[in-house]
């Protein structure tokens, strides 16, 4: 391993200037909101350089993203959270203050600045998690954060929160989203009228017209078609159900599904009740007043020898006034895909892709290619992250080049004030990227499992960004990276994609393994399509198109049963049953696979950029950054600083030169 060293501020300034000069001829100027910063030396020294150089941008990011965006969002969730977790109630019960009330009073008694923020619900959530996560962060990274705080003249507490909020936010979001969903209607089952006597093997089990073939109860969200060869005159009968729990914010409202909220989208056509009465029929369920039977048959029937996509939505009778306007609780959009008679493809080979929906956006994606998949046989890794730009993050984008006094030099794409990035590559040619993958198998849920209504919403484990920093600074290849990922205690659900200069690649799905069952929290997927461990139950590749590629989106493809347990009245179910990411991630994963296949044998940096720019793979509102890494030649092409990130030019950086110019060999 080579360590590059230099001396003096002049060397640092020279390095920064040299980095700006190694961009491609097509794009020699950074986008308006993006910049390159070179950091060298010990962890504290690099943090100090970071803080001094980006002091204003760090303050701006904290105030615009945390103070003005995320914390108000979290504060709005307090009512729902406190309706289940009494610890966070803002109202005394039976004359007794909650933990939150006591904490808030103590905070207000000593606070002198920004007290509305610092003594609020969201700050409590962020601060307690940050303090707990600090226990899992190795000291060198804490030293780097301290350097940033000192360089920017900010409290260490703010820098710690800024570097841990991401893990806290996503765990918190999963819980609040789940709390809302368990109080909303659910799709309990589907009946395909006409399938039971059509003479077809609709479910792929080798039998025709067997008992139960037309009934899918309980409903199972699937990555592929629900049925195949369905008659064109079939009617779909959806059983919807709503409950009112003994806890939660909906206790006083009337239970049941409101017929006037039923919406069904068939391919590109939207139907609603009662406007489209006849196409949609509503029936009460005598034995269950909280259920509703919805019957759907499109005018003229379903198109023959085709794939149909059905999206179902409905709300309950709730009258929720906060936030306004008054509204019901709506179920997650549930998508069902099936083929009609004459299509001729088994259901397991028909992806649950659906159609473009202007109201939803694709999630984060990444893919790797090598060998026969690329034009020159050289490996690459491409990544596009999208989640919470909030018209803010892109204005604080930074390409950090680190030359540490110990470990490998590396580059990472991140934001001012963060010691970590969303993807990166080191001098050995190990590249990494990650996407978020919603799961209830996280430490905040474990607290509820252990302590029930007195649970604390505190995250624990190694933050995902710190995991990436360790890979970049201390690991040489995919094998070493996977070994670490198998051992790490994750804070949440993540999909990690790694590739190296030797052409090795792996996808690793992570959760927190809170039940400590006989497995780790890591599920590894390789590109080899002859390995049963890389195939699904039907024998289809989980993440590869043709053996020299891998792709990830924002859902699990191997860790299908990430968590399934019962806690009192709560049925904690796997990711695919509740997360709002599931169906749009299925679509992105399928489209991404098609794009890779179309360009197989021709992929290179330019082809990878074309894939990243595909409109069906770009979140036009919250795209944060995109990159293509070439591990063999140590080349990087990245786009950030605008929304969507891919709308701008990709800047080329030669990392061989970048690392050399930071001090010489």
Beta strands, then each sheet from edge to edge (+ up, - down):
strand 1: 34-41
strand 2: 186-193
strand 3: 215-217
strand 4: 227-230
strand 5: 235-241
strand 6: 257-266
strand 7: 269-272
strand 8: 280-284
strand 9: 291-296
strand 10: 307-316
strand 11: 334-340
strand 12: 365-369
strand 13: 380-386
strand 14: 397-404
strand 15: 410-415
strand 16: 421-426
strand 17: 431-436
strand 18: 494-499
strand 19: 505-510
strand 20: 522-525
strand 21: 549-552
strand 22: 565-567
strand 23: 570-572
strand 24: 623-630
strand 25: 635-640
strand 26: 651-654
sheet 1: 1+ 14+ 15- 16+ 17- 18+ 19- 20+
sheet 2: 3+ 2- 5+ 9- 8+
sheet 3: 4+ 11+ 10- 6+ 7-
sheet 4: 21+ 12- 13+ 24- 25+ 26-
sheet 5: 22+ 23-
end
